[in-house]
Amino acid sequence: MRHMLWMAVLAACSGEPKPSAPASVPATTAAAAVQPAARRINPRLLRRFPPLGSSMGAPAPAQLVNLGRQLFYDRRLSRDLDLSCNSCHRLDSYGVDGEVTSIGANGKRGRRNSPSVFHSAGQFAQFWDGRALTIETQATMPIFNPDEMAIASPEVLVARLRAIPDYLAAFEASFPGGDPVTVENVASALAAFERGLVTPSRWDRFLTGDETALTDREVEGFKVFSDLGCVVCHTGELIGGTSYQRAGAIEPWPNQTDPGRFEVTNSEADRMMFKVPSLRNVAKTAPYFHDGSSRTLDGAVRVMARHQLGVDLSDSETGAVVAWLGSLSGDIPSTYIKEPALP
């Protein structure tokens, strides 16, 4: 869908003598006067996009975050001691591994592209099919998935962690009283760490009033993005992560082998429905989509336009959208994600 803005200029005529023409305005001055209007975005539209703030939840105690960081990097959370959370969600690469699908236990590849863990805690559901509603529920599911980290049972994980004295002490400090080493507490620690995986970007500076934070091309790209209707699904603080949508809403998705959320609900209404991903850091997290089928951001933008909107974008439109998407990339918090010494 395309939206075009038409401006009509009305000139009034009268019998009065016309005043003498004003002195000409230098081109540079005229351009400066026009520039703010050309860059202006409707404030009502921008209200759909609050800057990065509270979606990730309140900060957790430092000792709990530190425990979660250790667990995130620890390969002992996998059956063969060869995989950690960071293996598929590399924190120094914006939380992805750059693979179409990630390699799990026994060298077997998974079925879906591994999404970034940055900002995942602020999304309304986890995994492409939404089978976990919270980051706490999601955190330990890969540990027990036989195709991922493949720990045989919760009892095996708990026994392994209890046998490490420094882990036992860390759990006792973070979870005083009762039995400190439980799967639920492992999940809580991992989630506490992941809630700190945030990357404020130039887009956030723009939203808080710094009009110099985006280039003219990036502002143009956001206007194209919004005029096309992309903001219906990619909205909010995380520019996504708030709804499910059908892959191939207008033109059928090329790869029909994965039925998406249908596998969770067994409802035909959910066939080919997937969580709309956050677009934060999207320029850094190729390949794209649940099936990893687009290796470039330019290609992904064109695929979305064709299959979700029924539109063929021009090179100029595509380039502008890609430019704006680049403004959503923030700096990786290198100190926060630094690999810790393990117990």
N, C-alpha and C positions, 0 to 999 in steps of 0.2 A: 504494500500500500504506500502510496506516496502522497505527501501533503505539500501543496504549493501555496505560498503566501503572495497575495496580489495586493499591490498598493496603488490606489487611485489618487492622482494629483488633480485637485480642482482649482481652477484659476477664475477669479471674479473679474468681470469687465465692467467698466463704467465710462461715462463720458468725461470724467475728470482728466485733466492733463496728467500724464505719467511723470513721476519724479525722475530725476536724473539717476542713471545707473550708479550703484555704489562702486567704490574702488575695488578692483579685483583682489581676491584673497589668494595668497601664495598657496601653491599646491600642497606643500607640506602641512600648512595650517589647516587646510580643508580636510586633508586625510586624517589629521589628528582629531578633528571634530566629528568625523564620521565613524571613526574606529570604535568608540564605546558602544554605539548603537549596533554595529556589525557584530560585536562580541556578546551582546546582551542575550541572556537566557531568561525566559519567563520565571520569576521567583516561585510561582505556584508549582511549576514543574520541578524546580530544585528542592522543594519541600519533600519530594519523594525520596530524597537522598541525604539523610543526615550524615554528618561526618563520623568517622570511626570513633566509637565511644563505649557504650555500655553493653553492647550485644554479647560480649564474651564473658560477662559475669564479673563478680567482685574478685579482686586479687586474693589468692590463697596464702596461707602462712608460708614463709620462706622455706622452712624445713620440709614441708609437704611438697612444695615445688621442686626442691632439690632431689627428693626421693623419686618423684615422677620423672625427672630428667635422667637420673641413673637408670631407671627401669626402661625408659624409651631407647636408650643406647645399648642395653644389655642383651647379648646374644643368648644368654642362658635362659631367656624366656622362650626359646624355641627348642624343639625336640632334639635336633642334631647340633645345637650350640653354634649354629652358623648364620642365623637370621635375627635381626632386631627390628623394632618398629622403624628405625632409621634406614634400614636396608631398602625399603620400598618408598619411604617418605623422607628423603634426604633433606635435612633441615638447611644445609648449605646450598641447596638447589631449589629453594622455595617450596620444599615439602613434597617434591616428586622425584622419580628416578629417571624420567625421560624415555621410558619404555612404553610401547603400545600396551602391553600387559606385563605385570611384574612376575619375577621368578620366585616361587615358593619352595616348599619342601620337596625333596627328591628332584629338584631342578624343573619342576612342572610350572608352566605359566598359568596365571589366573585367567578368569573369563573376562574381566573388565579392567579398564584403565584405572590405575591408582590415583585418586584425587589428592590434591594438596591438603596437608593438615593445618596449614596456616588459615586462620579464621574459621576452621570447621566447627569449633565449639559454639559459634554464634549462629549456626544454621538451624533451621527448624527440624531437621531430621538428618540422619547419617547414612552413609552408603548411597550409591546411585539409586537403589530401590527403596530407600527409607526404612529398612527393616530394623533399624535402631533409632529411637527418638532422641536420645541424648548421647553426649560424648562419653558419659560414664558407662552407658550400656555398650556402646561401640568399642570402647578401649580394649577390652579383653577378648572380643570375639575373634579377631585374627589369630590370637595366641592358640586357640583351640581348633581353629579351622584346619582340617587335614591337608588342605592344599596350600596353606600359608605357613604358619609357624609350627603347627602340628603337635603341640603338647597334648598328651593323651587324655588328660582329665584335670579338673581343678585340684584334685588331691596331689597329683604329680607336681604341679606348679607350686603349690603351697609348701610341700615337703622340700622342694629344691631351694626355695627362698629361706625357709626356716633353718636350713643347714648352713647358711652363710651368716656368721655372727654379726657382722656389721649391718647387714640388711635387717636382721632381727632387731637390733638396737634402733635402727632408723624407723622401723614400723612402730616399735613401742613408744618412741618419742612423738610420732605423729598421730598415733591412735592409742592413747593411754586407756587402760581399763579393758578387761575382757581379752579376747584373742586378737592380737594386732595383725597377724599375717593371715589375711583372707583374700579371696578373689575380689570381693567388693572393695577392699582397701587398696588393692593393686589398681583397680579401675579408678578409684578416687584420686590416687596419686598421679597416675598418668593424665587424667583429665585436668588436674590442677596445673600441671606443667603445660599442657596443650592450650589452656585458656590464655596463656601469655604469648602465644605465637601470633603476633599482630605486626602489621607493616603499614603504618600511616604513610600516605603518598601525597603527591602534589595535588591530586584530586581533593583530598581533605583540606589542604590549604586553600584551594579555590572555594570550597564550600563554606569556609569560615571567613571569607571576605577578601582573600588575596587574589585579585583579578590578574595579577602577573604570573600566577603559578602555572597557568596553561598558555600554550601558544595559540595563535589564531587558528592554525590548522587543527589543533586539538579541540578547540571550541566548536569549530565547524563539524568535526567528527561527532561530537556529542549531539549536535543538532540533527545530523543525519540519523544517528542512532535513535533519537527520540521521535523524529518524524516518521521513521519506518514503523514505529510501534514496539521496538525492542524493550522499551521501559515497562511494558505491561508485565513481562516475566522477570526481567533483570532490573530489579528495583531495590530500594532500601539501603541500609548502611553497607551491606556487603555486595550490593548490585547483583542479587540472586540469593539462592539458598533459602527461599521462602515459599516455594510451591513445587508441585509436580506438573509436568507438561508432556504431551505426547511427542515423541521424536517422529517427525514427518507429519506435522499437523496439516499441511497443505499438499505436499508431494511426498509419497511414501519414502520412509527411510531406506537407504540401499541395503543395509544389513538387517534382516528380519529374524535372525537366529536367536537373539536375546529379547524376550518379551517384556523385560523390565519389571515394573512393580506387580505385574500379574502373578509372578512367582510368589509374592508375599500374600496377596489377597485372594488369588484365584477368581478374581472378578474380571470379566471381559472388558469392563470399562477402564481397567488399569493396564490393558495390553499396550505395550510400547510406551508406557508412562515412566518417566525418569525424573529424578530431582533436578531442578534447574540449578546449575552450579553458580557459585560466586564468581564474579569476573575480576576480583582483586588478584593482582599479579598474573593475570592471564597471559600476558606477553612472555612470561618466563616459564610457563608450565606445559608446553607442548609435549607429546601430541594430545589432541583434543577429542572430547566426547567420550561416552561410556565405552565405546569400542576402539578408541584411539585411532580413529580412521582419518583424521586430518592432521598432517604433520606441521603445517604452517598456520599462523594466525590469519593471514590473508585468505587462505583456503577455507579455514573454519568460518570466517565471516561470510564468505560467498555461499557455503553450504547452508548455514543458518537462514540466510535470506531466501534461498531457493526452496528449501524443504519446510521451513516454518512460516514463511511469509508469501511464497510464490513470486518472488521478485528476483530479477537478475540485476545485480548492482554494476554500475560502471566502475572503471578503474579508479576514477577520482573519488567516488563515494566510498569504495572499499578502503582506499588509502587513508581517507579522512577518519573513518571509524577505527582503523588500526592505530592511527596516530593517537586518538583519544584513549583507546584501551591501554596504550603505553603509559599514560599518565596515572593509571591505577597501580603501577608497580611501586612498591615501597622498598626501603632498605631492610635487608635481613638483620635482625638484632643479634649481631655476632657474639656479644658477651652472653646473652641469655641462652643461646643455642650451643655454646661451646661444649664439646664432648667432655664429660666429667671423668674423674678417676672412679673406677667401680670397686665396690666392696670385694 
